[in-house]
Amino acid sequence: EEYCNKNGISFEDKNDINSQVNLKIDCIIDGCTVDVKSNFYEGFLCVELYTRKNGAGWLFTTTAEQIYGVDVDTKSIYRYNIVDMIAYVSENKARAKKTKFGDIVMWVPVKSKIIEKLQ
């Protein structure tokens, strides 16, 4: 929200139960539905592909059009389109890793051509 306000970009908070739980969106930025994630580590954004508990990970269950990835330590903000990330995951299946909890994730470098650094 702070980034949008500072840059004159329209922002609408979607902090209601339907948006958060069912639609899996956090806000609407410049008319685009967005889910915000902070799973960032050393130049990589984590994308959840499968969870042992729920099946399909958030990449496949969100109704958001874009993900905004935030590095809380450096205040860096990255964004990517869901459809682009799904294509990237399909093309790079060998990069998927199983976590100690049995979930499957992919760590995608922020320097990837589908990820844009905003701040």
N, C-alpha and C positions, 0 to 999 in steps of 0.2 A: 504494500500500500504506500509506504514511504517513497519507494522508487517511482511509482506512478505519479504521486502528487508532485514530486520534485521535477518530473519531466513533462508535466501537463498531459498525462495519459489518463483516460477515463478508467475508473476502478469501481467495481461494485462487489462488496463483501457478500459471500453466500454462506453465512454461518448458521443456516437452519438445518434441521435434521434431514430433510429430504435431499438437500444439496450435498451435505457431508456424507451421509450413509448410503443413500440409494444412487444418486447421480455421481458421487465421488468427485465433486468439484469444490474448490475453495473460493473462487471469485470469477468475475468476468472482467477481463482487461481489454480495453479498446474493442469491445464487442465480441471477444473470443473467450470461450469457457476454458478455465485454467485450473489445474490441480498443482499445488505447490509441494515440492519435496525437498528435504534437506539431507538426503543420504548421499553425501559427497565425501570423497576421501582422496587426497593427494592427486588431484587432476582427473579424477574419474567420478562419474555419476552412476549410482546403482539403479538398475531397472529390475523390478520384480516381475519374473515371468510365471512362477508357479509357487503356490504355498501348499504345504502339506495339509494344513487345516481347511483351506477354502477352495483349493483347485487353482484355477486361473489367477495369476497375479494381477496387480493393479494396472499394468500396461494394457491388459485385455479386458478389464472390467470397468475402467473409468469411462465416463461419457465426455470428459474434457477433450478439447481439441488440441490443447498444448499443455506441456509440463514446464513449469518454471522450477529449475533446480537452484537451490540457494546454498552457498558455502557460508555457514553462520560465523566462521572464524574470520574470514577475509571480507565478508559482506559482498562477495561476488555473486552475480545472478546470471544464470544461463537459461536458455529456452530451446525447446524443440517441439516439433509437431508429432503427435501420436502416430499418424500414418507413416511418417518417415522413420520413426523408431521401430515400428513393427517390421518394416521392410529391412532395416538394418539388422535386427535380431534374426530375421529369416536368413539373411545372407551370411551371418556370422555365428551360426549355431554352436560351433566348436568353442566359442568364448564363454558359453554359459557354464556356471559353476553351481554345485550343490553346497548349501551352507550346512553348518553343524546341526541345524534344526530340521534339515530335510527339504528346505525351500530351494528354488532354483532362481538365480539372479544372473545378471550380466553387468559387469563394470565397463562402462563406455567412456572412452577418453573425451574430455571436454573439447579437445582439438579436432574431434570428428567433424566432417563437413556438414552434418545434419544439426549440429549444436551451435547456437549463436550466443556469444557472450554479450550481455547487455550492460553489465557494470562490473 
